[in-house]
Amino acid sequence: MSRTTDSQLLPTRSLLAVLLTACALVAGCSATGPDGGDGPIRIGGSLGLTGSLAAPAAEYHAIYDAWAEDVNARGGLLGRKVEMDIKNDSSTAAGAATQYQTLLTKDQVDLVLAPYSTFVGAAVVPIVKSSGKLMFNGGFPDTGLSDAAGGRMLTAYPYQPQDYTKGMFSAVAELPEQSRPKTVAILTNNNPFTLDVRDGHDGVGGARAYALDAGMSVVFDETYNAETGDFTGVVGKAKASGADLFLVLGLPEDTTTILKATRTVGYQPKLVCACGSQVITLPSWKDLGPATEGVVGGTGSWPSQNFPGTDALVRISQGRGETVIPAYSAVAFASLQILEQAVQGAGTLDQEKIKDFAYSHTFETVVGPIRFEPNGTASYRQVLLQTVDGEVTPVWPKDVAQTGLRTTAAAP
């Protein structure tokens, strides 16, 4: 995909930042930033550094630290150093609510980052909104919460929950007729986020609707609770349904357990999609071994698209020993690119001025150009991945694909 030529497209460093950096090198030049402050800019948020969300949270934390180090080496924001104040919410909504109250009242951070995951974010959105702050969101996509935020949440995800299976069904539609699945099994975590992946939002999108539009019959459709540990029984039921497309709409941890069960019971449909999260991009994916073969999943971008910031993100990921850039890392990085460009472009920490700037400009990010809709969401963009011969490979859309979608089941 080619880069936008929008005349309002922002450089990573504004002219103002360059002038401030030059000024700081001149003896006697004031160190006070253009917004009148002279101390560090404090950026706060929370992550589930312990608990069930610790694996993706570690990706976010690594990106936050690397970005802060880099931006400070480049002179900071508005000529001021940045300090990250990332607290542990223990992967709970209650923990996040407490931490954001602290960040906004006691710590009085200047800028706010979203937590990871929808169920945690739901507790935070009203708190941040009532404070008058903007929230830069690389932690969760949710159209309903974006609507509720009243334009005060800027989301870096290039697709929303109702779009998570859109790439899967689009890729299937491009297969030869004889290779296309005809029946669908859907197994969904009883979580507001994954239920939206299945049901759509306000009548738009969702796996059920996409299946209907594709002329496929849903022959198995069940939910499970987050506490479920043994999936062999329910996966056995999906197998008995004879469905030749199996959609696993779960969070990373439970998805991996379901895929293990799929291999254990010998369920081999034409296609399996881990469509409820971007687990296919996490470092732990390779630990599943043969259970990942043929499994499909999604992400927001791929390095070959060479969007701005890709080289830096690749270096960070390789430094962590990763062979695939986690989707969570990409949206975390994109949210910080948006934060940096918006603050530098507005030339102030005034939240209303930053908001006005954000909604009137296009941002260059590692997940592609983003111009915000009135509710703070971005236009749809997705890359479909599949594990082929043990390697995670892009298979859709055609301009990114390195091979075609293969209708092969996980290895027996």
DOGUVO-545222 format. One record per residue (C-alpha): residue in three letters; z, y, x. Coordinates in steps of 0.001 Angstrom, whole numbers, plus 500000, padded with zeros to 6 digits. Layout:
residues N
R_ALA_Z_Y_X
...
This chain:
residues 412
R_MET_500000_500000_500000
R_SER_499012_503371_501413
R_ARG_501541_506132_501853
R_THR_501669_508973_499395
R_THR_500071_512295_500329
R_ASP_502283_514322_498000
R_SER_502545_517822_499420
R_GLN_506269_517710_498806
R_LEU_506814_514546_500840
R_LEU_509783_514978_503121
R_PRO_510009_514319_506857
R_THR_513003_512380_508073
R_ARG_514337_515523_509722
R_SER_513759_518857_508063
R_LEU_512740_521971_509990
R_LEU_516190_523326_509228
R_ALA_517846_520442_511049
R_VAL_515572_520952_514058
R_LEU_516439_524663_514204
R_LEU_520147_523909_513918
R_THR_519968_521396_516737
R_ALA_518167_523909_518941
R_CYS_520713_526554_518046
R_ALA_523602_524315_519022
R_LEU_522173_524052_522520
R_VAL_522283_527787_523033
R_ALA_525542_529136_524517
R_GLY_527533_531122_522025
R_CYS_525696_529801_518936
R_SER_528039_529106_516006
R_ALA_528676_525449_515152
R_THR_529192_526253_511484
R_GLY_526696_524438_509220
R_PRO_524475_526248_506712
R_ASP_526781_525318_503823
R_GLY_529668_527074_505533
R_GLY_531495_523959_506723
R_ASP_532295_523188_510320
R_GLY_533954_519763_510176
R_PRO_532378_516349_509758
R_ILE_530611_515478_506506
R_ARG_532488_512596_504907
R_ILE_530474_509950_503051
R_GLY_532492_507512_500975
R_GLY_532065_504328_498991
R_SER_533387_500809_498615
R_LEU_532120_497295_499276
R_GLY_533455_493812_498604
R_LEU_534249_493160_502252
R_THR_536374_490226_501085
R_GLY_535919_488012_498050
R_SER_532823_486613_496366
R_LEU_530526_489504_497370
R_ALA_531395_489516_501068
R_ALA_528036_488145_502313
R_PRO_525791_490878_500898
R_ALA_528527_493474_501483
R_ALA_528367_492687_505208
R_GLU_524675_493652_505181
R_TYR_525448_497004_503555
R_HIS_528269_497728_505978
R_ALA_526093_496998_509002
R_ILE_523398_499374_507733
R_TYR_525917_502136_506994
R_ASP_527356_501933_510499
R_ALA_523949_501845_512192
R_TRP_522653_504786_510145
R_ALA_525727_506916_510871
R_GLU_525390_506262_514588
R_ASP_521705_507145_514488
R_VAL_522013_510291_512385
R_ASN_524832_511598_514572
R_ALA_522709_510995_517661
R_ARG_520062_513152_515984
R_GLY_522458_516023_515330
R_GLY_524074_514915_512079
R_LEU_523463_516397_508641
R_LEU_523205_520176_508332
R_GLY_524214_520385_511975
R_ARG_527478_518485_511320
R_LYS_528530_514987_512302
R_VAL_528946_512409_509543
R_GLU_531897_510083_509034
R_MET_531677_506974_506858
R_ASP_534689_506118_504695
R_ILE_533881_502655_503311
R_LYS_536798_500946_501589
R_ASN_537292_497319_500613
R_ASP_537189_496793_496842
R_SER_537823_493044_497255
R_SER_534718_492296_495146
R_THR_536461_493416_491947
R_ALA_535750_496176_489452
R_ALA_539422_497143_489315
R_GLY_539594_497386_493084
R_ALA_536506_499601_493174
R_ALA_537848_501902_490442
R_THR_541022_502448_492455
R_GLN_539146_503057_495693
R_TYR_536771_505618_494160
R_GLN_539663_507508_492596
R_THR_541154_507715_496088
R_LEU_537859_508734_497686
R_LEU_537269_511522_495175
R_THR_540790_512907_494814
R_LYS_542881_512176_497896
R_ASP_540108_511800_500503
R_GLN_537784_514350_498850
R_VAL_534621_512930_500356
R_ASP_531541_515155_500399
R_LEU_528948_512547_499408
R_VAL_529246_509266_497503
R_LEU_527576_505871_497972
R_ALA_527533_503240_495221
R_PRO_529352_499908_495521
R_TYR_527499_496597_495542
R_SER_526815_494701_492296
R_THR_526425_495756_488703
R_PHE_529765_494577_487346
R_VAL_531573_496550_490053
R_GLY_529286_499548_489628
R_ALA_529954_499682_485877
R_ALA_533559_500636_486610
R_VAL_532556_503296_489117
R_VAL_529730_505172_487368
R_PRO_531950_507030_484850
R_ILE_534459_507933_487576
R_VAL_531845_509482_489824
R_LYS_530061_511161_486923
R_SER_533260_512839_485713
R_SER_533930_514128_489233
R_GLY_530672_516077_489222
R_LYS_529399_514204_492274
R_LEU_526043_512526_492706
R_MET_526035_508842_493636
R_PHE_523404_507537_496048
R_ASN_522828_504011_494844
R_GLY_521513_501162_496950
R_GLY_524087_498779_495497
R_PHE_522753_497734_492119
R_PRO_519838_498332_489750
R_ASP_520760_498811_486103
R_THR_518788_500916_483650
R_GLY_521679_501132_481192
R_LEU_524090_502426_483818
R_SER_521434_504815_485107
R_ASP_521074_506189_481575
R_ALA_524861_506466_481262
R_ALA_525096_508344_484560
R_GLY_523121_511208_483051
R_GLY_520917_511725_486083
R_ARG_523822_511743_488536
R_MET_522963_508388_490115
R_LEU_519926_508126_492405
R_THR_518887_504469_492674
R_ALA_516871_503204_495629
R_TYR_515958_499834_494095
R_PRO_512207_499754_493327
R_TYR_512727_497394_490387
R_GLN_515309_497045_487630
R_PRO_516960_493863_486258
R_GLN_514403_493529_483475
R_ASP_511708_493457_486198
R_TYR_513235_490752_488402
R_THR_510949_487989_487092
R_LYS_507911_490248_486635
R_GLY_506455_489365_490050
R_MET_506997_485653_489396
R_PHE_505027_485674_486151
R_SER_502376_487980_487621
R_ALA_501821_485568_490517
R_VAL_501694_482573_488184
R_ALA_499022_484320_486109
R_GLU_496813_484467_489198
R_LEU_497020_480702_489813
R_PRO_494169_478404_488744
R_GLU_494667_477342_485128
R_GLN_495440_473725_486038
R_SER_498183_474788_488448
R_ARG_500088_477098_486112
R_PRO_503420_475974_484665
R_LYS_503396_475646_480874
R_THR_507096_475257_480110
R_VAL_510163_477119_481376
R_ALA_513825_476270_481972
R_ILE_516198_479237_482331
R_LEU_519729_478933_483735
R_THR_521637_482218_483666
R_ASN_524960_483446_485017
R_ASN_526925_484950_482116
R_ASN_527022_488317_483878
R_PRO_525748_491637_482440
R_PHE_523251_491993_485282
R_THR_521708_488530_485113
R_LEU_521729_488606_481306
R_ASP_519529_491710_481582
R_VAL_517261_489788_483968
R_ARG_516857_487222_481201
R_ASP_516870_489449_478098
R_GLY_515364_492721_479324
R_HIS_516542_496228_478448
R_ASP_515948_497874_475068
R_GLY_513163_495433_474281
R_VAL_511392_495864_477606
R_GLY_510859_493066_480149
R_GLY_513131_490124_480837
R_ALA_512303_486505_481639
R_ARG_512153_485393_478019
R_ALA_509637_488096_477127
R_TYR_507531_487500_480210
R_ALA_507385_483782_479415
R_LEU_506300_484540_475839
R_ASP_503634_486972_477045
R_ALA_502343_484301_479438
R_GLY_502049_481746_476639
R_MET_504794_479545_478111
R_SER_507390_477718_476033
R_VAL_511068_478081_476975
R_VAL_512342_474529_476519
R_PHE_515756_474954_478168
R_ASP_517914_478107_478079
R_GLU_521601_477975_478984
R_THR_524261_480187_480558
R_TYR_527199_479366_482808
R_ASN_530392_481124_483805
R_ALA_531058_482521_487256
R_GLU_533841_479968_487759
R_THR_531442_477012_487441
R_GLY_531471_474903_490583
R_ASP_529546_471758_489653
R_PHE_526014_472280_488353
R_THR_524703_468722_488510
R_GLY_525180_468174_484783
R_VAL_523440_471332_483576
R_VAL_520631_470979_486126
R_GLY_520209_467400_484942
R_LYS_519702_468764_481430
R_ALA_517074_471191_482734
R_LYS_515331_468273_484413
R_ALA_515420_466242_481195
R_SER_513698_469109_479371
R_GLY_510591_468478_481478
R_ALA_510156_472192_482239
R_ASP_507754_472803_485101
R_LEU_509076_476302_485947
R_PHE_512827_476565_486665
R_LEU_514250_480096_486683
R_VAL_517670_480352_488314
R_LEU_519151_483681_487248
R_GLY_522332_483758_489288
R_LEU_524083_485758_491982
R_PRO_523706_484645_495624
R_GLU_526707_482326_495861
R_ASP_526153_480392_492649
R_THR_522380_480290_493144
R_THR_522776_478366_496389
R_THR_525045_475852_494654
R_ILE_522479_475407_491854
R_LEU_519681_474806_494354
R_LYS_521772_472130_496055
R_ALA_522303_470501_492665
R_THR_518566_470703_491937
R_ARG_517885_468665_495051
R_THR_520748_466256_494317
R_VAL_519491_465363_490828
R_GLY_515875_465191_492009
R_TYR_514552_467928_489733
R_GLN_511042_468763_490993
R_PRO_509231_471202_488699
R_LYS_506038_472925_489807
R_LEU_508004_476042_490749
R_VAL_511640_477040_491236
R_CYS_512497_480744_491326
R_ALA_515829_482099_492543
R_CYS_515044_485168_490463
R_GLY_518508_486532_489710
R_SER_519154_487974_493154
R_GLN_517539_488483_496554
R_VAL_519370_485474_498022
R_ILE_516110_484249_499607
R_THR_516372_487116_502108
R_LEU_519980_486515_503184
R_PRO_520800_484927_506583
R_SER_522626_482079_504794
R_TRP_519370_480978_503127
R_LYS_518359_478846_506089
R_ASP_521674_476967_505873
R_LEU_520445_475291_502670
R_GLY_517817_473426_504668
R_PRO_515294_471374_502640
R_ALA_516772_472620_499338
R_THR_514935_475927_499904
R_GLU_511453_474444_500382
R_GLY_509036_475848_497808
R_VAL_511674_478088_496232
R_VAL_510505_481563_495238
R_GLY_512434_484846_495231
R_GLY_511899_488575_495322
R_THR_512461_491622_497494
R_GLY_511455_495274_497420
R_SER_509245_495510_500506
R_TRP_507991_493606_503557
R_PRO_507713_494850_507178
R_SER_503903_494579_507177
R_GLN_503800_497427_504651
R_ASN_505153_499625_507458
R_PHE_506944_502087_505235
R_PRO_508919_504849_507042
R_GLY_512024_503445_508694
R_THR_510688_499897_508965
R_ASP_510862_499809_512771
R_ALA_514494_500953_512762
R_LEU_515429_498447_510064
R_VAL_513713_495620_511950
R_ARG_515697_496506_515085
R_ILE_518976_496469_513161
R_SER_518143_493167_511509
R_GLN_517035_491510_514738
R_GLY_520175_492772_516432
R_ARG_522129_490803_513836
R_GLY_520094_487676_514577
R_GLU_518178_487841_511301
R_THR_514588_486621_511021
R_VAL_514107_488085_507521
R_ILE_515277_491571_506567
R_PRO_517812_491132_503753
R_ALA_516701_492981_500624
R_TYR_520196_494444_500433
R_SER_519781_495953_503885
R_ALA_516501_497550_502856
R_VAL_517859_499254_499727
R_ALA_521010_500303_501594
R_PHE_518837_501917_504264
R_ALA_516598_503513_501613
R_SER_519594_505035_499821
R_LEU_520680_506664_503088
R_GLN_517152_507920_503748
R_ILE_517249_509551_500316
R_LEU_520697_511007_500970
R_GLU_519618_512438_504322
R_GLN_516358_513895_503065
R_ALA_517974_515359_499931
R_VAL_520853_517038_501790
R_GLN_518660_518372_504556
R_GLY_516038_519531_502078
R_ALA_518561_521271_499826
R_GLY_520267_522749_502891
R_THR_523700_522380_501331
R_LEU_526337_519958_500071
R_ASP_526322_521639_496670
R_GLN_525801_518705_494311
R_GLU_523718_520579_491722
R_LYS_521348_521931_494340
R_ILE_520975_518464_495863
R_LYS_520317_517051_492386
R_ASP_517661_519682_491659
R_PHE_515982_518939_494966
R_ALA_516100_515173_494402
R_TYR_514305_515371_491077
R_SER_511559_517659_492327
R_HIS_510510_515856_495505
R_THR_509138_512516_496678
R_PHE_511162_510598_499252
R_GLU_509751_508438_502009
R_THR_511809_505273_502294
R_VAL_511682_501823_503796
R_VAL_510982_500378_500316
R_GLY_508109_502813_499758
R_PRO_507736_506329_498360
R_ILE_510244_507133_495618
R_ARG_509977_509877_493040
R_PHE_512811_509696_490556
R_GLU_512468_509267_486821
R_PRO_514771_511503_484713
R_ASN_517459_508788_484699
R_GLY_517421_508421_488489
R_THR_515422_505188_488702
R_ALA_512257_504520_490713
R_SER_508899_503091_489687
R_TYR_508327_499332_489884
R_ARG_507393_497794_493214
R_GLN_508152_494191_494238
R_VAL_507191_491567_496805
R_LEU_507404_487874_495905
R_LEU_508529_485493_498634
R_GLN_508377_481717_498945
R_THR_509847_479307_501465
R_VAL_506821_477557_502965
R_ASP_507363_474922_505669
R_GLY_510848_476333_506203
R_GLU_509721_479953_506595
R_VAL_510229_482766_504080
R_THR_506727_484140_503473
R_PRO_505292_486839_501163
R_VAL_502970_485335_498529
R_TRP_502442_488252_496107
R_PRO_500963_490844_495651
R_LYS_497684_490051_497364
R_ASP_497747_493057_499695
R_VAL_501042_491845_501186
R_ALA_500694_488072_500824
R_GLN_500365_485960_503951
R_THR_499589_482856_501904
R_GLY_499111_481997_498251
R_LEU_501827_480874_495852
R_ARG_502211_477120_496170
R_THR_503098_475000_493164
R_THR_505102_472529_495187
R_ALA_508647_471427_494478
R_ALA_511522_471378_496912
R_ALA_511299_468458_499315
R_PRO_512845_465263_497904
